Protein backbone atom coordinates (compact mmCIF):
# COMPACT_ATOMS: atom_id res chain seq x y z
CA UNK A 1 0.00 0.00 0.00
CA UNK A 2 1.17 3.50 -0.82
CA UNK A 3 0.31 6.13 1.79
CA UNK A 4 0.88 9.79 1.07
CA UNK A 5 0.35 12.29 3.87
CA UNK A 6 0.38 16.08 3.61
CA UNK A 7 2.96 16.01 0.82
CA UNK A 8 4.47 19.37 -0.09
CA UNK A 9 6.95 19.82 -2.91
CA UNK A 10 8.72 22.99 -3.96
CA UNK A 11 10.94 23.67 -6.97
CA UNK A 12 12.79 26.68 -5.59
CA UNK A 13 10.01 29.04 -4.64
CA UNK A 14 7.46 27.31 -6.85
CA UNK A 15 4.97 25.35 -4.72
CA UNK A 16 4.23 22.36 -6.94
CA UNK A 17 2.38 20.03 -4.58
CA UNK A 18 0.32 21.64 -1.87
CA UNK A 19 -0.50 19.06 0.74
CA UNK A 20 -1.46 15.81 -0.98
CA UNK A 21 -3.16 13.02 0.99
CA UNK A 22 -3.63 9.81 -0.94
CA UNK A 23 -3.82 6.06 -0.32
CA UNK A 24 -3.36 3.53 -3.08
CA UNK A 25 -4.30 -0.04 -2.22
CA UNK A 26 -2.72 -3.22 -3.54
CA UNK A 27 -4.32 -4.22 -6.81
CA UNK A 28 -5.79 -0.81 -7.45
CA UNK A 29 -5.45 1.11 -10.71
CA UNK A 30 -5.43 4.85 -10.12
CA UNK A 31 -5.39 7.32 -12.98
CA UNK A 32 -4.18 10.84 -12.32
CA UNK A 33 -5.46 13.50 -14.69
CA UNK A 34 -5.10 17.26 -14.86
CA UNK A 35 -3.57 20.06 -16.91
CA UNK A 36 0.18 20.33 -17.54
CA UNK A 37 1.92 21.81 -14.53
CA UNK A 38 -0.72 20.60 -12.09
CA UNK A 39 1.91 18.54 -10.27
CA UNK A 40 0.77 15.07 -11.27
CA UNK A 41 4.10 13.91 -12.74
CA UNK A 42 5.96 15.39 -9.78
CA UNK A 43 3.78 13.24 -7.52
CA UNK A 44 5.19 10.10 -9.16
CA UNK A 45 8.77 11.35 -8.81
CA UNK A 46 8.13 11.96 -5.12
CA UNK A 47 6.69 8.48 -4.68
CA UNK A 48 9.84 6.71 -5.81
CA UNK A 49 12.21 9.27 -4.35
CA UNK A 50 13.58 10.70 -7.59
CA UNK A 51 12.59 14.11 -6.23
CA UNK A 52 13.10 15.11 -2.60
CA UNK A 53 10.09 16.46 -0.72
CA UNK A 54 9.92 19.40 1.64
CA UNK A 55 7.10 18.36 3.96
CA UNK A 56 4.88 15.38 4.68
CA UNK A 57 5.61 11.73 3.99
CA UNK A 58 5.32 8.96 1.44
CA UNK A 59 5.20 5.38 2.68
CA UNK A 60 5.41 2.30 0.50
CA UNK A 61 4.37 -0.86 2.33
CA UNK A 62 5.19 0.90 5.59
CA UNK A 63 8.65 2.15 4.51
CA UNK A 64 9.13 5.91 4.53
CA UNK A 65 10.56 6.73 1.07
CA UNK A 66 12.19 9.97 2.15
CA UNK A 67 13.52 8.91 5.56
CA UNK A 68 17.30 9.14 6.02
CA UNK A 69 17.93 5.46 6.70
CA UNK A 70 15.81 4.10 3.85
CA UNK A 71 17.62 1.99 1.25
CA UNK A 72 16.08 3.81 -1.68
CA UNK A 73 17.68 1.55 -4.29
CA UNK A 74 16.07 -1.47 -2.69
CA UNK A 75 12.74 0.28 -2.32
CA UNK A 76 12.71 1.34 -5.97
CA UNK A 77 12.79 -2.31 -6.98
CA UNK A 78 9.22 -2.40 -5.70
CA UNK A 79 8.28 0.64 -7.78
CA UNK A 80 8.59 0.13 -11.51
CA UNK A 81 8.43 3.36 -13.44
CA UNK A 82 7.71 4.11 -17.08
CA UNK A 83 8.46 7.59 -18.36
CA UNK A 84 7.10 9.82 -21.07
CA UNK A 85 10.41 9.48 -22.89
CA UNK A 86 11.06 5.75 -23.00
CA UNK A 87 14.80 6.08 -22.32
CA UNK A 88 15.87 2.76 -23.77
CA UNK A 89 19.60 2.17 -23.31
CA UNK A 90 20.75 2.69 -26.91
CA UNK A 91 23.92 0.59 -26.62
CA UNK A 92 22.09 -2.56 -25.56
CA UNK A 93 19.75 -4.89 -27.42
CA UNK A 94 16.15 -5.23 -26.26
CA UNK A 95 17.09 -8.34 -24.32
CA UNK A 96 20.13 -6.70 -22.70
CA UNK A 97 18.08 -3.60 -21.86
CA UNK A 98 15.72 -5.71 -19.81
CA UNK A 99 18.35 -8.08 -18.40
CA UNK A 100 20.72 -5.34 -17.14
CA UNK A 101 18.98 -4.38 -13.90
CA UNK A 102 18.12 -7.94 -12.77
CA UNK A 103 21.77 -8.79 -13.32
CA UNK A 104 23.53 -5.88 -11.65
CA UNK A 105 20.91 -4.82 -9.10
CA UNK A 106 19.47 -8.16 -8.08
CA UNK A 107 22.63 -10.13 -8.71
CA UNK A 108 20.96 -12.71 -10.95
CA UNK A 109 23.23 -14.85 -13.09
CA UNK A 110 23.58 -13.84 -16.72
CA UNK A 111 21.52 -16.82 -17.92
CA UNK A 112 18.81 -16.20 -15.34
CA UNK A 113 18.62 -12.49 -16.17
CA UNK A 114 18.33 -13.23 -19.88
CA UNK A 115 15.59 -15.73 -19.23
CA UNK A 116 13.62 -13.20 -17.18
CA UNK A 117 14.18 -10.62 -19.89
CA UNK A 118 13.02 -12.90 -22.69
CA UNK A 119 9.93 -13.77 -20.68
CA UNK A 120 9.03 -10.14 -20.01
CA UNK A 121 9.62 -9.12 -23.61
CA UNK A 122 7.29 -11.89 -24.78
CA UNK A 123 4.81 -10.69 -22.20
CA UNK A 124 4.64 -7.24 -23.79
CA UNK A 125 4.59 -8.67 -27.30
CA UNK A 126 8.25 -8.14 -28.22
CA UNK A 127 9.22 -11.80 -28.30
CA UNK A 128 10.44 -11.40 -31.88
CA UNK A 129 12.68 -8.43 -31.09
CA UNK A 130 15.03 -9.82 -28.46
CA UNK A 131 18.26 -9.08 -30.31
CA UNK A 132 17.20 -5.83 -31.91
CA UNK A 133 18.72 -2.51 -30.86
CA UNK A 134 16.27 0.19 -29.68
CA UNK A 135 17.09 2.39 -32.67
CA UNK A 136 15.37 -0.21 -34.86
CA UNK A 137 12.20 -0.17 -32.75
CA UNK A 138 9.23 2.14 -33.11
CA UNK A 139 8.28 4.49 -30.29
CA UNK A 140 5.48 2.20 -29.23
CA UNK A 141 7.79 -0.80 -29.19
CA UNK A 142 10.39 1.14 -27.21
CA UNK A 143 7.77 2.11 -24.67
CA UNK A 144 6.73 -1.53 -24.33
CA UNK A 145 10.42 -2.35 -23.94
CA UNK A 146 10.52 0.17 -21.08
CA UNK A 147 7.52 -1.55 -19.50
CA UNK A 148 9.22 -4.95 -19.81
CA UNK A 149 12.40 -3.46 -18.32
CA UNK A 150 10.48 -2.24 -15.28
CA UNK A 151 8.55 -5.52 -14.93
CA UNK A 152 11.75 -7.56 -14.97
CA UNK A 153 12.48 -6.25 -11.48
CA UNK A 154 9.19 -7.85 -10.36
CA UNK A 155 7.82 -4.68 -8.81
CA UNK A 156 4.75 -4.53 -6.61
CA UNK A 157 3.71 -1.20 -8.11
CA UNK A 158 3.96 0.38 -11.51
CA UNK A 159 4.10 4.15 -12.00
CA UNK A 160 3.32 5.44 -15.48
CA UNK A 161 4.27 9.04 -16.22
CA UNK A 162 2.34 10.03 -19.35
CA UNK A 163 3.55 6.86 -20.99
CA UNK A 164 1.79 7.61 -24.27
CA UNK A 165 2.22 11.39 -24.54
CA UNK A 166 5.34 11.31 -26.67
CA UNK A 167 4.02 8.71 -29.09
CA UNK A 168 2.60 9.15 -32.56
CA UNK A 169 -1.17 8.73 -32.39
CA UNK A 170 -1.16 5.41 -34.21
CA UNK A 171 1.27 3.94 -31.67
CA UNK A 172 -0.68 4.94 -28.56
CA UNK A 173 -3.02 1.97 -28.79
CA UNK A 174 -0.43 -0.78 -28.41
CA UNK A 175 1.01 0.79 -25.27
CA UNK A 176 -2.42 1.35 -23.71
CA UNK A 177 -3.24 -2.26 -24.57
CA UNK A 178 -0.16 -3.41 -22.66
CA UNK A 179 -1.11 -1.25 -19.68
CA UNK A 180 -4.63 -2.61 -19.79
CA UNK A 181 -3.25 -6.15 -19.77
CA UNK A 182 -1.18 -5.37 -16.66
CA UNK A 183 -4.21 -3.93 -14.93
CA UNK A 184 -6.18 -7.09 -15.69
CA UNK A 185 -3.37 -9.17 -14.23
CA UNK A 186 -3.89 -7.34 -10.97
CA UNK A 187 -0.85 -5.01 -11.01
CA UNK A 188 -1.12 -2.00 -8.73
CA UNK A 189 -0.77 1.01 -11.00
CA UNK A 190 -0.66 4.78 -10.77
CA UNK A 191 -1.05 6.21 -14.25
CA UNK A 192 -0.54 9.88 -14.93
CA UNK A 193 -2.32 10.16 -18.24
CA UNK A 194 -4.05 12.32 -20.79
CA UNK A 195 -5.92 9.32 -22.19
CA UNK A 196 -9.38 9.89 -20.80
CA UNK A 197 -10.71 6.69 -22.39
CA UNK A 198 -8.08 4.67 -20.56
CA UNK A 199 -8.76 6.49 -17.29
CA UNK A 200 -12.48 5.85 -17.59
CA UNK A 201 -12.36 2.21 -18.69
CA UNK A 202 -9.41 0.77 -16.82
CA UNK A 203 -9.08 2.68 -13.52
CA UNK A 204 -10.69 1.86 -10.23
CA UNK A 205 -10.35 5.49 -9.23
CA UNK A 206 -9.48 8.72 -10.98
CA UNK A 207 -7.78 11.67 -9.27
CA UNK A 208 -7.97 15.16 -10.73
CA UNK A 209 -5.09 17.51 -9.97
CA UNK A 210 -5.36 21.27 -10.26
CA UNK A 211 -2.49 23.66 -9.47
CA UNK A 212 -0.79 21.35 -7.01
CA UNK A 213 -3.96 20.30 -5.22
CA UNK A 214 -5.85 17.03 -5.55
CA UNK A 215 -9.24 18.59 -6.28
CA UNK A 216 -11.22 15.46 -6.55
CA UNK A 217 -10.85 11.69 -6.41
CA UNK A 218 -13.41 9.00 -7.01
CA UNK A 219 -14.60 6.20 -9.27
CA UNK A 220 -14.48 7.00 -12.98
CA UNK A 221 -18.27 7.19 -13.12
CA UNK A 222 -18.23 10.00 -10.59
CA UNK A 223 -15.34 11.98 -12.11
CA UNK A 224 -16.53 11.67 -15.68
CA UNK A 225 -20.25 11.73 -15.01
CA UNK A 226 -20.87 13.75 -11.93
CA UNK A 227 -17.77 15.78 -11.05
CA UNK A 228 -18.15 17.83 -7.88
CA UNK A 229 -15.49 20.39 -8.65
CA UNK A 230 -15.94 23.21 -11.10
CA UNK A 231 -12.29 22.83 -12.19
CA UNK A 232 -12.77 19.13 -12.96
CA UNK A 233 -15.80 19.80 -15.11
CA UNK A 234 -14.03 22.57 -16.97
CA UNK A 235 -10.94 20.43 -17.60
CA UNK A 236 -12.96 17.50 -18.84
CA UNK A 237 -15.05 19.72 -21.10
CA UNK A 238 -11.83 21.01 -22.68
CA UNK A 239 -10.16 17.66 -23.29
CA UNK A 240 -13.18 15.94 -24.71
CA UNK B 1 97.34 13.62 -49.84
CA UNK B 2 95.89 13.86 -46.42
CA UNK B 3 92.64 11.91 -46.10
CA UNK B 4 89.75 14.29 -45.70
CA UNK B 5 87.55 13.92 -42.68
CA UNK B 6 83.95 13.51 -43.71
CA UNK B 7 81.49 15.36 -41.47
CA UNK B 8 78.53 14.40 -43.56
CA UNK B 9 77.45 11.03 -44.83
CA UNK B 10 74.39 9.88 -46.75
CA UNK B 11 71.22 8.24 -45.51
CA UNK B 12 71.73 4.51 -44.87
CA UNK B 13 69.30 1.65 -44.15
CA UNK B 14 70.60 1.69 -40.58
CA UNK B 15 69.18 5.18 -40.17
CA UNK B 16 65.77 3.85 -41.04
CA UNK B 17 66.13 1.48 -38.11
CA UNK B 18 67.14 4.41 -35.93
CA UNK B 19 63.99 6.30 -37.00
CA UNK B 20 61.83 3.22 -36.44
CA UNK B 21 63.18 2.88 -32.94
CA UNK B 22 62.46 6.55 -32.31
CA UNK B 23 58.93 6.05 -33.62
CA UNK B 24 58.46 3.32 -31.01
CA UNK B 25 59.54 5.82 -28.36
CA UNK B 26 56.99 8.29 -29.65
CA UNK B 27 54.41 5.54 -29.47
CA UNK B 28 55.44 4.55 -25.96
CA UNK B 29 55.40 8.05 -24.47
CA UNK B 30 52.07 8.72 -26.19
CA UNK B 31 50.40 5.50 -25.06
CA UNK B 32 51.53 6.09 -21.47
CA UNK B 33 50.44 9.73 -21.35
CA UNK B 34 47.16 9.18 -23.17
CA UNK B 35 46.08 6.24 -21.04
CA UNK B 36 46.94 7.74 -17.67
CA UNK B 37 45.74 11.17 -18.82
CA UNK B 38 42.42 9.74 -19.98
CA UNK B 39 41.74 8.01 -16.67
CA UNK B 40 42.60 11.23 -14.79
CA UNK B 41 40.63 13.31 -17.28
CA UNK B 42 37.50 11.21 -16.87
CA UNK B 43 37.82 11.65 -13.12
CA UNK B 44 38.23 15.43 -13.46
CA UNK B 45 35.32 15.52 -15.92
CA UNK B 46 33.16 13.83 -13.35
CA UNK B 47 34.28 16.39 -10.74
CA UNK B 48 33.47 19.23 -13.14
CA UNK B 49 30.01 17.74 -13.70
CA UNK B 50 29.17 16.94 -10.08
CA UNK B 51 31.15 19.68 -8.36
CA UNK B 52 29.09 22.56 -9.73
CA UNK B 53 30.39 25.89 -8.45
CA UNK B 54 32.96 24.32 -6.10
CA UNK B 55 34.65 22.69 -9.10
CA UNK B 56 34.25 25.84 -11.14
CA UNK B 57 36.34 27.65 -8.53
CA UNK B 58 39.02 25.01 -7.99
CA UNK B 59 39.60 22.30 -10.61
CA UNK B 60 38.35 24.21 -13.65
CA UNK B 61 40.87 27.11 -13.49
CA UNK B 62 43.79 24.72 -13.00
CA UNK B 63 42.71 22.65 -16.00
CA UNK B 64 42.25 25.85 -17.98
CA UNK B 65 45.87 26.80 -17.34
CA UNK B 66 47.13 23.48 -18.64
CA UNK B 67 44.84 23.68 -21.65
CA UNK B 68 45.80 27.23 -22.51
CA UNK B 69 49.55 27.48 -21.96
CA UNK B 70 51.51 26.13 -24.96
CA UNK B 71 52.80 22.65 -24.30
CA UNK B 72 56.39 23.57 -25.11
CA UNK B 73 56.40 26.20 -22.36
CA UNK B 74 54.94 23.73 -19.87
CA UNK B 75 57.61 21.18 -20.77
CA UNK B 76 60.53 23.55 -20.46
CA UNK B 77 59.25 25.11 -17.23
CA UNK B 78 58.54 21.76 -15.61
CA UNK B 79 61.81 20.15 -16.70
CA UNK B 80 63.90 23.04 -15.43
CA UNK B 81 62.02 23.94 -12.28
CA UNK B 82 61.04 20.52 -10.97
CA UNK B 83 64.58 19.86 -9.66
CA UNK B 84 64.22 22.96 -7.45
CA UNK B 85 61.53 21.19 -5.46
CA UNK B 86 63.60 18.03 -5.44
CA UNK B 87 62.07 16.25 -8.41
CA UNK B 88 64.95 15.06 -10.54
CA UNK B 89 63.13 13.65 -13.52
CA UNK B 90 64.75 12.64 -16.77
CA UNK B 91 63.40 14.02 -20.05
CA UNK B 92 61.20 10.98 -20.60
CA UNK B 93 59.56 11.14 -17.17
CA UNK B 94 59.11 14.90 -17.41
CA UNK B 95 57.52 14.46 -20.81
CA UNK B 96 55.15 11.81 -19.51
CA UNK B 97 54.13 13.96 -16.53
CA UNK B 98 53.36 17.05 -18.61
CA UNK B 99 51.72 15.18 -21.49
CA UNK B 100 49.58 13.29 -18.99
CA UNK B 101 48.38 16.44 -17.28
CA UNK B 102 47.82 18.09 -20.65
CA UNK B 103 45.78 15.09 -21.84
CA UNK B 104 43.81 15.05 -18.60
CA UNK B 105 42.96 18.74 -18.96
CA UNK B 106 41.66 18.18 -22.49
CA UNK B 107 39.84 14.93 -21.68
CA UNK B 108 38.16 16.45 -18.60
CA UNK B 109 36.00 18.70 -20.74
CA UNK B 110 35.30 15.92 -23.21
CA UNK B 111 34.25 13.65 -20.34
CA UNK B 112 32.01 16.28 -18.80
CA UNK B 113 30.36 16.69 -22.18
CA UNK B 114 29.84 12.94 -22.29
CA UNK B 115 28.11 12.88 -18.92
CA UNK B 116 25.93 15.81 -19.97
CA UNK B 117 25.05 14.01 -23.20
CA UNK B 118 23.40 11.18 -21.28
CA UNK B 119 20.90 13.53 -19.70
CA UNK B 120 18.77 13.44 -16.59
CA UNK B 121 15.79 11.46 -17.98
CA UNK B 122 18.00 8.51 -18.97
CA UNK B 123 19.72 8.51 -15.61
CA UNK B 124 16.43 8.71 -13.75
CA UNK B 125 15.21 5.73 -15.74
CA UNK B 126 18.31 3.82 -14.63
CA UNK B 127 17.87 4.85 -11.00
CA UNK B 128 14.17 3.99 -11.09
CA UNK B 129 15.20 0.39 -11.79
CA UNK B 130 16.98 0.33 -8.46
CA UNK B 131 20.49 1.03 -9.75
CA UNK B 132 22.74 2.84 -7.31
CA UNK B 133 24.51 6.07 -8.28
CA UNK B 134 27.66 4.11 -9.14
CA UNK B 135 25.85 1.39 -11.07
CA UNK B 136 24.15 4.07 -13.13
CA UNK B 137 27.54 5.71 -13.74
CA UNK B 138 29.24 2.44 -14.70
CA UNK B 139 26.54 0.72 -16.75
CA UNK B 140 24.60 3.62 -18.27
CA UNK B 141 26.56 6.89 -18.21
CA UNK B 142 29.97 5.44 -19.13
CA UNK B 143 28.89 3.42 -22.20
CA UNK B 144 26.34 5.92 -23.52
CA UNK B 145 28.30 9.09 -22.77
CA UNK B 146 31.55 7.42 -23.79
CA UNK B 147 30.20 6.61 -27.23
CA UNK B 148 28.82 10.12 -27.61
CA UNK B 149 32.20 11.76 -27.10
CA UNK B 150 34.42 9.01 -28.49
CA UNK B 151 35.21 10.93 -31.72
CA UNK B 152 36.23 13.95 -29.65
CA UNK B 153 38.46 11.76 -27.50
CA UNK B 154 40.13 10.25 -30.59
CA UNK B 155 40.86 13.80 -31.72
CA UNK B 156 42.52 14.54 -28.38
CA UNK B 157 44.52 11.31 -28.47
CA UNK B 158 45.84 11.89 -32.00
CA UNK B 159 46.65 15.50 -31.11
CA UNK B 160 48.62 14.49 -28.03
CA UNK B 161 50.53 11.88 -30.03
CA UNK B 162 51.66 14.50 -32.50
CA UNK B 163 52.32 17.01 -29.73
CA UNK B 164 54.62 14.47 -28.06
CA UNK B 165 57.16 15.68 -30.66
CA UNK B 166 57.67 18.67 -28.38
CA UNK B 167 59.32 16.48 -25.76
CA UNK B 168 62.30 16.57 -28.13
CA UNK B 169 63.19 19.99 -26.71
CA UNK B 170 64.09 18.23 -23.46
CA UNK B 171 66.46 15.95 -25.35
CA UNK B 172 64.34 12.82 -25.39
CA UNK B 173 65.11 11.05 -28.65
CA UNK B 174 61.70 10.41 -30.07
CA UNK B 175 60.79 10.62 -33.74
CA UNK B 176 61.31 14.34 -34.26
CA UNK B 177 64.55 14.53 -32.28
CA UNK B 178 65.88 11.51 -34.19
CA UNK B 179 65.04 13.22 -37.47
CA UNK B 180 66.90 16.35 -36.41
CA UNK B 181 69.96 14.29 -35.53
CA UNK B 182 69.92 12.59 -38.91
CA UNK B 183 69.35 15.85 -40.78
CA UNK B 184 72.39 17.35 -39.10
CA UNK B 185 74.50 14.43 -40.28
CA UNK B 186 73.09 13.79 -43.75
CA UNK B 187 71.98 17.27 -44.72
CA UNK B 188 68.91 15.72 -46.32
CA UNK B 189 66.01 17.39 -44.51
CA UNK B 190 63.47 16.75 -47.26
CA UNK B 191 63.98 13.02 -47.34
CA UNK B 192 64.22 12.55 -43.59
CA UNK B 193 61.29 14.76 -42.64
CA UNK B 194 59.22 12.92 -45.24
CA UNK B 195 60.11 9.61 -43.65
CA UNK B 196 59.40 10.96 -40.16
CA UNK B 197 56.05 12.27 -41.39
CA UNK B 198 55.30 8.86 -42.84
CA UNK B 199 56.03 7.29 -39.46
CA UNK B 200 53.63 9.70 -37.71
CA UNK B 201 51.03 8.87 -40.31
CA UNK B 202 51.62 5.17 -39.81
CA UNK B 203 51.02 5.62 -36.08
CA UNK B 204 47.87 7.76 -36.44
CA UNK B 205 46.11 6.20 -39.38
CA UNK B 206 45.38 2.78 -37.86
CA UNK B 207 43.97 4.52 -34.80
CA UNK B 208 41.62 6.71 -36.78
CA UNK B 209 40.60 3.76 -38.98
CA UNK B 210 39.91 1.61 -35.96
CA UNK B 211 37.95 4.45 -34.33
CA UNK B 212 35.89 4.90 -37.46
CA UNK B 213 35.04 1.20 -37.60
CA UNK B 214 34.03 1.25 -33.91
CA UNK B 215 31.77 4.22 -34.50
CA UNK B 216 30.20 2.45 -37.44
CA UNK B 217 29.51 -0.61 -35.34
CA UNK B 218 27.96 1.49 -32.56
CA UNK B 219 25.78 3.35 -35.01
CA UNK B 220 23.73 0.20 -35.59
Interface residues (C-beta under 8 A of the other chain):
Chain A: X45 X48 X50 X73 X74 X76 X77 X79 X80 X81 X83 X85 X87 X89 X90 X91 X100 X101 X104 X105 X106 X133 X135 X146 X149 X150 X153
Chain B: X121 X122 X124 X125 X126 X127 X128 X129 X130 X131 X132 X135 X139 X140 X143 X144 X147 X218 X220
